[in-house]
Amino acid sequence: MFDIVSVGHFSIDSIFLPGRRGPFVVLGGSVAYVSLVAARLGARVAAVSKVGGDFPEAYKWWLGQEGVNLSGLIKVQDANTTCFELRYNDDLSSRTLFLKNVAPPITVDDLPNPLRASAVHIAPLAGEITCEVVEKLKDHADVLSLDPQGLVRDFDENGKATCSRLVDDRILNLINIYKSSQNEAKAVTGIDDLGLAIKAIHDHGVGTIIVTLGANGAMLSKEGAIYKIPCCQPSKVVDPTGAGDAFIGGFLSEYVNGENILRCACVGASSASFAVEGFGPSNLGDRTQVYQRARELYEKEIKQ
């Protein structure tokens, strides 16, 4: 029995940041950020993923040391791990994403048996999870959470990613919690107005919706009641990769313990603020630090 199980591809990311002559290469993927953040906050965490023979053993060691159960990790020796190249603009406000390699999809047969979790977070990167897999996962969790980013990506002949319409919206009927960026929410629903897009997602039966807004914080909608969650200010911004994933990792770690929804969001915002202070998922803060920053956010911005 786990608190949180994340399902999706781990990746190897080459990140190009302004002022650096070359990229730095780091463990990536939503599953990595969610798992590491939740484990830091004391959750019992596991990951279900599929990687290639090129996946570094050092990454497995690191995840294990952090308390992430990897019994659901499948390594396909003759395949490649999903790899992305991320190129940020000068002020880190936007990026161009290129898919360089993609691992084999995750199938129903790949799911561990037995598997039981308070929450399963579904986090595809490049279409590796189907609705059939999500239907099966629903039998193994009290709550299903979805980040649809890998379901609304198209890639051209050079691997350049663009945002496209969600092809199969049946997946929305299966989940309890939804998290995405504003652009992804528009792609999922086909609706430009954010308020109407949120309503359309609720109409599928989704109880909790989080839309991350970068430096402007996040929008939280719980059964129609909408809350503005301010950005938790980091001490510095080094690499914005994975901020939204850190948010949902922090959010879910509190949610599975029955915490107030606004506290969950503040812990999510705090987790995101630590994530951007280092390269990749290397600087996530410890439990005390994350809770302190979350408490300050709640007292100054939410409680009033």
N, C-alpha and C positions, 0 to 999 in steps of 0.2 A: 504494500500500500504506500503510494507516494502522495505528497501534497500536490506537486506539479510535474507533469510530463510534457515536454516540448517535442513536437514532431515536425521534421523538415530537414533539409540538407544543411550540414555544416559546410562552410566554404573556406577557401584560401583567398584572401583579399589582397590585392596590390593597390595601395592607396597613395594617390598623388596629391600632395598638399602644396599650396603656394609657398614659395621661398625655399623649397627643397629641390635638389637637383634630380633626385630619383625617387622611386616609390619606396615605401616600407611594406613588408609582407607580413600579414598577421592572420590569426584565426578569425573567421567571420561567420556570418549567418545569424539570423534571428534566434535560432535555437541556442547558439553559444551565449549571446547576451542575456537572454531570458533565464537560461539555466544558471549562469554564473551569478547574476544578480540575486535570484531567488535563493540560491545556496548560501550566499553571503548573509542573507537575512534570516537564515535558520530553517528554511524549508527543506523537506525531503524531496530531492529533485532527481529526475531521470530524463534522458534524451533518447528519442528514437530517430535514427538517421542512417543514411547510406553514403559512403565515401569510396574513393578509389584507392588503388594501391599506393598512390603518391601522398596520401594523408599522413603528415608527420606523426611519428610515435610521441614526439614531445608534446603535441597538442593533446593527445589522449592522456598522457601523464599529468599535464596541467589540469585538465578537466577533472580527472580522478582525485587529484590533490585538493581541489576545491570542493569536493563532495558530490560531484555529478555522477550518477550511476550510468554506466555506458553499456549495460548488458543488452540494450536494444540497438547498439551500433553495429552495422553490417559493413564490412570492408570487402569490396570487390576488387581483387588484385589486378585484373586486366582492364579495369576502367579508370577514368580520371575523376578526381574530386571536383565538385562544382567550384569554379574559380571566376572571380570578378575583378575587373579593373575599374577603380573609382577615381575620377578626375574632378577636383573641386575648383571653383572659381576663386578669384582673389580674396573675396570677403567671406568665403565658406558658406554663402547663402544658397548655393545650388551646386549640383554635380552632374556629370555625365557618367553613365554606367555602361560598362561593356561586359558581356558574358564571354569568357574565354573557353571554359570547359563546363560540362554538366554531367553530374553523376546519374546513374540509373534511377528511375522513379521508385518511390516507396509504395509497395503493394500491400494488400490485405495479408498476404502470407508472410510479410516481413514484420508484422506486429507481434510483439512478445506475447506469450501465453503461458501463465496468466499475466494480466495487466490490470491494475486498478489504481485510480488517482482521484483526488478531490477535484482537480482541474486538469484538463488536457488543453494545451495551447498549440494550435495548428498554424505553422509558420512556413509555408512554401517559399522558395526563392525563384524557381523557374518552372512552375507547373508540375512539380514532382508528386503532388498529392491530388487524388481524385475524390469525387463525391462519395464513391464506394468506400474508400478508406475512412472518410469522415463518418459515414454511417456506422461503420464497425467500431470506431473509436467512441461513439456515443454510448455504446453498451458498456464501456469500461470507465466512465467518468461521471461524476456528479454534475460537472459544469464543463462545457466546451467553449473555448475562446479561439477567435480567428483573427489573424493578420493576413489580409488577402493579397499582399503586395506581389507575391509570385504567381498569382492567378490573373493579374491585370497587366502583365508585361508581355510585350512583343519584342522580338529581336531581329534586326535586319541582317544582311549577309556578313556584316562586320561585327555582329554581336551587340551593336548599340541598342540599348533598351529604350522603349517608348511605352507610355501608358495607354492601355487599350480597354475596351469594354469587357466586363466579366461575361464569359460565355455561358456558364452554367450557374444560375443563381439559386439552385436548389440547396446549395451548401448553407445559405443564409437561414433556411428553415430549420437547420439542425443545431445552430449555435445559440449560446446564451450571452456571450460577451464578444463585442466587435471592436477592433482597434485598427486604425489606418491613418494615413495622412489625408489632408483635405483633397488633394488631387486624386488619390486612390478612392476616396468616398464618391467622388464625382464619376470615376470610371466604373465603379461597382453598380451605381444606380442609373447612370446616364443623365443625372440632374446637376446643373451648375450651381444652383442655390444650395448652400450648405445646410440650412435649416430644413429645407424640403428633402434633401438627400438623407439626412438623419431620420426624418419621419418615414421615408420609404424603407429604410433598413429596419426600423422598429416594426413596420407593417408585416415583416416576415416573422415576427415573434421574438426578435432579439431584445432582451430586457435592458442591457447596458451597452452603451456606445461611447467610445473614446475616439476623438479626432484630434491628432496632434497638429500643432500649428507652429512648430519651430520655436523661434525666439518669442513668439506671442503666447506660448503656453499650450493649453489644450482645452477642448470642449468636451464636457462630460454630460451625457444624457442618460438618465435613469428613469425608464418607464415614462418618458415625456417631460420630466423635470430637467431643465438644462442649467448646468453650472459652468462658469468660466474658471478654469484652473490656471493661475498665473505661472509663468516660467520661474523655476527656482534658479536663482542666479549662480552660475559656477564662478570659481575664482579665476578661471581663464578658459578659453576655448582653444583646444589643440586640434581635435578631430571630432566632427559632429556625427560620424558614422555610428549607428546603433543607438542613438539617443531614444528613439521611439520604442525600440526593443527593450532597452533598460527600463523605460517607463512601465511597460506592461509587465515586465518581470517583477518590479517592485509592487505594482498594483495587485497582481495575483497573489504574491506572497502574503499580503495582508487580507485579501478577499477570502482566501480559503480558511482563514482564522475567524471569519465573521466580523471583521472590523467595519466601522462606519465607512460608507462609500467615499466620503470626502477625505478621510484619513488615508484610505487606499490610494486616492489620487495624489495626495501630497507626498506619500512615500514614493510613488511612481515618478513624480516630478523631481524629487530629491535624487533618486537613483539616476535619472537622465542627466542631471547636472554634474554628477561625478563622472559619468561615462565620457562626457565630452572633454574632460580635463586631461585625458591621456590618449595614447595611440591604441586604436582598436579597443578590445575589452580588457585593457591592462590596468585601468584605474577606476575601480568601481566603489571605492570607499568601504569601510567596514560597517557593521550593523549600527554601532553607536553613532558614527558620523552621519549615516543616512537618516537615522531617526531624529537626530538633533536638527539637521537642516529641514527635515519634513515638519517638525514641530514648530520651528520658526516661521515657515511658510504658512502653516495653518493659523498660528496666533496672529500674524501680521496681516494676512491677506484674505483668509477664509472665514475665521471665526467672527470677525466684525460684520 
